[in-house]
Amino acid sequence: MASLTSEQLEHFKNKLVEKKQHIESQLQIFAKKNENIKNDYETVFEQIGDGAEENADEVMTYEDNLAIEHELEDNLTEIEEALGRIADGTYGICPDCKEPINIDRLEAMPEATLCIKCEK
């Protein structure tokens, strides 16, 4: 079983940190961080106006942002878990089959937990 070199681990750690920062900046556009819960944000309900059409737009925007918030929060959790695997020496190894995860898969999705075979 081939393991990742320290240079490769550093490369993936940097990719994960960069991806985390990007997601956090996206979330800050429409949500505020909950300081009490890690990787939790609260979507802000924008007040656009008082008319019925404006109220409908407010609700639609809020619902859309809420769905995006949950998806980005899930991705943040995956990234944090991948950073934890780098720290504990298990990064790049599929927990199901114990085989290395293909380097191309990690390049495309550095937070990947499973190899492609086990993912299916």
Buried (B, 14 or more C-beta within 10 A) or exposed (E): EEEBEEEBBEBBBEBBEEBBEEBBEBBEEBBEBEEEEEBBBEBEEEEEEEEEEEEEBBEEBBEEBBEBBEEBBEBBBBBBEBBEBBEEEEBBBBEEEEEBBBEEBBEEBBBBBBBEEBEE
